[in-house]
């Protein structure tokens, strides 16, 4: 390819390569480095690359640059992240902490083979062990801290680069639980779901999780005190439960029942219906004019407005659309 072809390739593909890199790295500076490295490698072989195949060459080169970045960052940048986490625990002493080892997922998407992905997993294992060791070395957390180490999703059984269907590899993931309240050496053959983790943490912390849909994983615990009864015991909790119930209601039936009984909800629902039937995105002023408790329907109104720009038929059709939670 000629110098003119090279310049045309920069204009045509630099933005696409940047977006490709940013999608996987989620770091603008590192993504820009990938773009620069890709075109630098192209320049070194400008006389050997066919101009008609330059796009394929550039994206293949960008892929290799991504892999190099992950390899380099897995043991340097990620180790710095680990130290940052430890610093937060020592300074703030939080009762609950969430840590995402996200670089393992990035490596899975861009690794050229399974061995490279396995190396990223080993690195994650190493960082987790350092974190657990630091917990045991801290008098504040030692013998009082439980850790749940779990995947956010699995990966395809046939191709580890992706995920998202109902294959065995995507649906079956691991859960490692460590701590003074967890049975040592216990392996459970009972089905557990990701939604069970929040109620279990609530049980260990002595707090209620009224909106959680899962169960407490009592089979892995040394004792079950039954502290988490999924009850709403605070004003915020009770309001949240009420909103959850309203989200599952049939608005049409509530309108009819309220109007026939003449209760206080009638005016509220009638005002809400008039907002929905208008077919417009409800403004803050419009919502403010709707008496309580209908203000809690604001999320449904937004969902409706995103799902359809017009209202077909009667207002009841729009309300059914909202109550079935199929709009947006």
N, C-alpha and C positions, 0 to 999 in steps of 0.2 A: 504494500500500500504506500501511497505517496504522503508527503507532508500535508497536502491539502485534504487527503482522506482522513488523516489522523485528526486534524482540526475539526473536520465534520463529525467524526466519531465523538469527540469531546462534547460538541454542541448537542448531538443527538442522544447520547447515552449517559452523560454524567449525572443528570438528575435521577434517572431510573436506577442507577447503581447506588446512589446515595440512599434512596428510599428502600432499596433492597437491604442494604447494610443496616439502616436505622431500624428496620422491622425486627431484625434479629438481635442487634446489640443494644437498642434503646438508649443510645448515647450519641449525641450529635457529633462530638469531637472524634470519637472512635470511628463513627460512620464516615466522616470526612477523610480520616486517615486511610480508610479502605478505598475510597474513591481515588485518592492521590496515589496510593500504592498500585492500584489496578492500571491506571494510565501510565505510571512510571514503568511498569513491566511491559506494557504495550509498546512504549517508546523504545525500549531496549531491543524489541524484535519487530520494529516497524517495517523492516524490509522483508520479513518472513511471513507476516500475517496477510491473508487474503482480505481485501477490503469488503468483499461480499459476506465474509464470515466474522467480521469484527465484533458484532454484538455478542455472538456465542462465545468468542474468545474472552471478551471483557467480563461477562458474567461468570464464566468459569474461573477466571483469575480472581474476581471479587470473592467467590466462594472460598478459594484457597486462602485468600487474605483474611477472611472471617475466621477460618479454622486456626490460622496462625495467631490471630488476636485472642481467641478463646484459650489456646494453649498457654500463651504468655500471661494472660490475665488470671487464669485459674489459680496460680500459686503466688501471685504478687498482689494484685489489686484485691482479690478476694480475701487474702490474709489480712489486709488492712481493714476490710469490712468487719472481719471477725474481731479485731482489736477494738473497733468502734463499738460493737455490741457489748463487749465486756466492760468498756468504759461507761456505757449507759447504765448497766446493772450496778456497777459500783457507786455511781454518783446518785442515781435516782431510786434504786432499790424497788423496782416495780413489783407488784403482786402478780401481774399477768403480762406476758410478753409474746409477741408473734414475730418470728424470724422467717424470711423467705430466702432459701438458697436457690435463687432463680437461675443462676448461670448454668446449672446442670441441664435445665430444660433447653436453654439456648444451644448448648453443646449437642444435645440430642437432635435438634433440628438441622444443624449444619455439619455434623461430623461426617467424614468421608467413609468411615466403616465402624463396625460395632466396637472394635478395640479402642477407638478414640472416645466413644461415648462411655465405655466402661472406665476409662481413665478419669473422666469428669466425675463419675459416680464415686470412684475411690477418693478423689479429692474432696468431695462433699462429705464422705464418711470421715475423712481425716479432720475436717473443720468441725464436724459435729462432736467428734471425740474431744477435741481441744476445748470446745464450749462446755461439754459435760464435765471435763476435768476441772475447768475453772469454777464451775458451780460447786463441785465438791471441795474445792480449796477455799471457798468463801464461807466463813462462819455464819453469815446471815442466811445463806441459801442451803447450805449442807444439811441433809437429813430432813428438809422441809419442802423440797422442790420436786415436782413431778414434771417430766418432759414427755410430750407426744411428738414423735418424729414420723411424718406421714407424707405420702405423695399427694399432690393436688389432682393428679390424673395418671392413668397408665399410658401405655403406648401400644401401637398395633403389634399383633403377634407376628406378622410376617415382615413388616417394614417399620423399624424403630424410629424412623425420622418423623413420623406424624402420629396422630391420635384423634379420637373423637367419635368412634362408632361403638358397637356393642360386642366387639370381639373380646375374647378372654383376656388378652393383654391389656385392653383399655379398661375393663370393668373390675379386674382383680388387682388390687394394690396392697402394699404392706403397711403395717402400723406397728411401730416399736414404742412401747411405753416403759419409762424408767422412773423410779422414785420410791419413797418409803411406803406409799399406799398401794403399790403394785406388786402382785405376786411374783416372786423371783423364779425365773426359768419356766414360766407358764406359757403354753402355746394354746390358743383357743381355736377350736374348729367350728365355733358358732358364728353365723353371719353377722357382720358389723358393717355399718355404713358411715360415710364421712359425717353425716348429720348427727351421729351419735357422740361425736367428740365434744361439741359444745355443752350438752347436758352433763356429760361426765366431768368436764372441767368445772361446771357449776356445782356439782356434788362435792368435788374436792375443795373448792373455795368457800363453800357454804352459802352460795347465792342461788336465787331462783332464775330459771330460764323459761318464762311463760310462753315465749314465741317459738321455742325450739320444737322441731318435729321428730327428733330422734329419741333415743333412750339412753339411760345411764349404763355404761359397760361394766355392770357389776361383776361379771364373770372373771375379770382380770384384777379386781380390787381385793385387798386383804380383808376389808370389811365394808359392809354396806349399811350406812347409818340412815339412808333415806332422807337426807337433808333437802335435796332438790325435789320439790313436789310440783314443779312447773306452775307455781302460783304467782299471781301478780300481787305483790305486797307493798308497792310504792305507787304514788300518784302517776308517775311516768309509766310504770309497768301496766297499771290498769288502763290508762289511756291507749297504750300501744295495743293491748288485747282488744279493746273496743274497736280500734281502727282496723285490726285484723278481721274482726267479725264483720264489720261493715264492708270490707273489701270482698267478702264472699257472699254478700247478700244479693237478693233479686230486687233490684230497685223498682221494677214495675209493680211487683206484689206489695212492696212497702208503701208505695204511693197510694195504691188502691186501699190498703188497710188503714193507712193514716187518714185519708180523706173520709172514709166511711165512719171511723171512730171519732174523728174530730180532735185528736190529740195534738200536742204541741209540735209533733214532728211534721204535721201536714204542711204548715207554712214553709218550713225549711225545705222539705222535699219539693214542694211546688216551685219555690224559687230556684232550686237546683235544676229542675226540669226545664225551666225557661232558659237557663243559661245553656244547657246542652242542646236544646232544640234549635237555638240560634245558629248552630253550626260553626261559630267563630271560636278562635282560641281565647279562652277566658282570661281577661286581664285581672290584675290584682284588685282593681276597683269592683269588677263584676263579682269576684269571689267574696270580697268584703261585704257585699250587699246580701250575700246568702247567709241567713242566720245559722248559728250553731244548732245541732252538731253537723250540719252538712258541709262545713269547711273541710272536714276530713276527706271529702271526696275529690279534693283538688288533684291528687295524683291520678285518679281515674279520668278526670277531665282532660288532663294533659295527654294521657294515653289515648283517649278518644280523638283528640285534636290531631295527634301525630298519625293515627291510623286512617283517618278519613277527613278530607277537606270539605265534604258536603254531607248533608244529612238527607238520606233518602227515605221517603215515606213519612211516618209519624214520629213523634218524639219517643214513643215507646221502642221503636226500632233502634234508635240511638242508645237508649238506656239498656236495652238487652245487649247491645254490642259492648257496652261498658261492663255490665254485670258478668258477662261470660269471660271477660278479661282476654279478648282475642284481638283487640285493637292495639297494635304496636308492641 
